[in-house]
């Protein structure tokens, strides 16, 4: 299926101008590089805390998270003792879930290690080719903590990296386009098919991957204007 058909269907459902307003913003290479390690760590922490929890509650409490975790400065958090990390389990400013707190701690060291190798976490993210998003997702899952699947994709979208997000409607569009993939694709085979399809659509339209993803989501399902 040509993406022009998908785009036309999305425009008919949403309205052409309304659809444009829904397209996600992507950061330039310079913006990704200039973003501090603290903001990358904060974005990781937010998607991890929102996973399986109320997004609105986490959003409302976020200024308290920033205060409790020293504005997510890796250098400061890296100095905390095990007892100080465990104390967050009784800190009302954050979600008092040890697995989520532990993930923040583990990702402090993840960000620091990547920065040592690449200069900064931003340079690492900026340099990764958008045509191999599944490779970046695999890296985040393997070396980061709780950054697999949707959390990894939402993290990339939050920091401004051009990327697709495999929402239910995006997956349905991909399947309607002829891909033989699972409803919740996670295997290397399925993800490779998805990457190839997005690469093909990108070649066809020259649109950012994030725009392709959002248009695909708006072209199907129950999200009418």
C-alpha positions in Angstrom: 0.0 0.0 0.0 1.3 3.4 -0.9 1.5 5.9 1.9 -0.3 8.5 -0.1 -3.4 6.4 0.3 -2.9 6.2 4.1 -2.3 9.9 4.3 -5.5 10.7 2.3 -7.5 8.5 4.6 -6.1 10.2 7.7 -6.8 13.6 6.2 -10.4 12.6 5.4 -10.9 11.4 9.0 -9.3 14.3 10.8 -9.3 17.1 8.3 -6.1 18.2 6.6 -5.3 21.1 8.8 -6.2 19.3 12.1 -4.0 16.4 11.0 -1.0 18.8 10.6 -1.5 20.1 14.2 -1.3 16.5 15.5 2.1 15.7 14.0 4.9 15.4 16.6 7.8 17.8 16.7 11.3 16.4 16.1 14.5 17.9 17.3 17.4 18.8 15.0 20.8 17.0 15.4 22.1 20.1 17.3 19.1 20.2 19.6 19.6 16.5 20.5 23.3 17.0 21.1 22.7 20.2 23.2 20.2 18.5 25.5 21.9 17.8 28.8 22.3 14.3 30.2 20.0 15.3 33.0 17.1 15.8 30.6 17.7 12.4 29.0 17.7 10.8 32.4 14.6 12.7 33.4 12.8 11.5 30.2 13.7 7.9 31.0 12.4 8.3 34.6 9.1 9.8 33.4 8.3 7.1 30.9 9.3 4.4 33.4 7.1 5.9 36.1 4.2 6.4 33.8 4.3 2.8 32.6 1.4 0.9 34.1 0.5 4.0 36.2 -1.6 7.1 35.8 0.2 9.5 33.4 -1.7 12.4 34.9 -0.6 11.7 38.4 3.0 11.5 37.4 2.8 14.6 35.3 1.2 16.5 38.2 3.9 15.3 40.6 6.8 15.9 38.2 8.1 19.1 39.9 8.4 17.0 43.1 10.2 14.3 41.2 12.7 16.9 39.9 13.3 18.1 43.4 13.6 14.7 45.0 16.1 13.4 42.3 18.3 16.5 42.3 17.0 17.7 38.9 18.2 14.3 37.5 21.9 15.4 37.5 23.7 12.1 37.0 26.8 13.3 38.8 24.8 14.0 42.0 22.7 10.9 41.8 25.8 8.8 41.2 27.0 9.7 44.6 24.0 8.4 46.5 24.5 5.5 48.8 22.3 2.3 48.7 20.5 3.5 51.8 19.7 6.9 50.2 18.2 5.1 47.2 16.1 2.9 49.4 14.9 6.0 51.3 13.0 7.0 48.2 10.6 4.1 48.9 9.1 6.3 51.7 9.5 9.7 49.9 6.0 11.0 49.1 7.4 13.2 46.4 7.9 10.2 44.1 6.1 7.0 43.1 7.2 4.8 46.0 7.8 1.7 43.9 11.2 0.1 44.4 11.5 -1.3 40.9 10.9 2.1 39.3 13.3 3.8 41.8 15.9 1.1 41.1 15.5 1.8 37.4 16.4 5.4 37.9 19.5 4.4 39.7 20.5 1.9 37.0 19.9 4.4 34.3 22.2 7.0 36.0 25.1 4.7 35.3 23.8 3.8 31.9 23.7 7.5 30.9 27.2 8.0 32.4 28.7 5.0 30.6 27.2 6.0 27.2 28.5 9.6 27.7 32.0 8.4 28.4 32.0 6.5 25.1 30.2 9.1 22.9 30.9 12.4 24.6 27.3 12.8 25.8 24.1 10.9 25.7 22.7 13.4 23.3 25.5 12.7 20.8 24.8 9.0 21.1 21.1 9.5 20.3 21.7 12.1 17.6 24.2 9.9 15.7 22.0 6.8 15.6 20.5 6.5 12.1 16.7 6.9 12.0 16.6 4.1 9.5 17.7 1.6 12.2 15.4 2.5 15.0 14.9 -1.1 15.9 18.7 -1.3 16.6 18.5 1.7 19.0 15.4 0.1 20.7 17.4 -3.1 21.2 20.3 -1.2 22.6 18.1 0.7 25.1 16.5 -2.5 26.2 19.8 -4.4 26.6 21.9 -1.7 28.4 19.3 0.5 29.9 16.8 -0.4 32.6 13.1 -0.9 31.9 13.5 0.9 28.5 12.3 -1.9 26.3 9.1 -2.0 24.2 6.8 1.0 24.4 8.9 2.7 27.1 11.9 2.9 24.8 9.8 4.3 21.9 8.0 6.9 24.1 11.4 7.9 25.6 12.7 8.6 22.1 9.6 10.5 21.1 9.8 12.6 24.3 13.4 13.7 23.8 12.6 14.6 20.2 14.3 11.8 18.3 12.6 11.2 15.0 10.9 7.8 15.5 7.8 5.7 15.0 5.7 4.5 17.9 3.9 1.2 17.6 0.5 2.1 19.0 -2.4 -0.3 18.4 -3.6 1.8 15.4 -0.1 2.0 13.9 0.2 -1.8 14.1 -3.2 -2.2 12.5 -2.3 0.1 9.6 0.9 -1.9 9.1 -1.0 -5.2 9.1 -3.6 -3.7 6.6 -0.6 -2.7 4.4 0.3 -6.4 4.1 2.7 -7.1 6.9 2.4 -10.4 8.7 3.2 -9.3 12.2 1.7 -9.9 15.7 -0.8 -7.6 17.3 2.0 -6.7 19.7 5.1 -7.1 17.6 8.3 -7.8 19.6 10.2 -10.4 17.7 13.2 -9.5 15.6 11.4 -10.7 12.5 8.4 -8.5 13.1 10.4 -5.4 14.0 12.6 -5.9 11.0 9.5 -5.9 8.7 8.2 -2.8 10.5 11.5 -1.0 10.1 11.7 -1.9 6.4 8.1 -0.7 5.8 8.8 2.7 7.5 12.0 3.1 5.6 10.0 2.4 2.4 7.4 5.0 3.3 10.1 7.5 4.2 11.7 7.0 0.8 8.3 7.5 -0.8 7.3 10.6 1.0 10.5 12.1 2.6 8.4 12.7 5.7 9.9 12.2 9.2 9.3 8.8 10.8 7.3 10.5 13.6 5.0 12.0 11.1 4.6 8.7 9.2 3.7 7.0 12.5 1.1 9.6 13.6 -0.5 9.8 10.2 -0.8 6.0 10.1 -2.4 6.0 13.6 -4.9 8.6 12.5 -5.9 6.7 9.4 -7.6 3.9 11.1 -9.5 2.9 14.3 -11.9 5.0 16.3 -9.9 8.3 16.5 -12.1 10.4 14.3 -12.1 14.2 14.5 
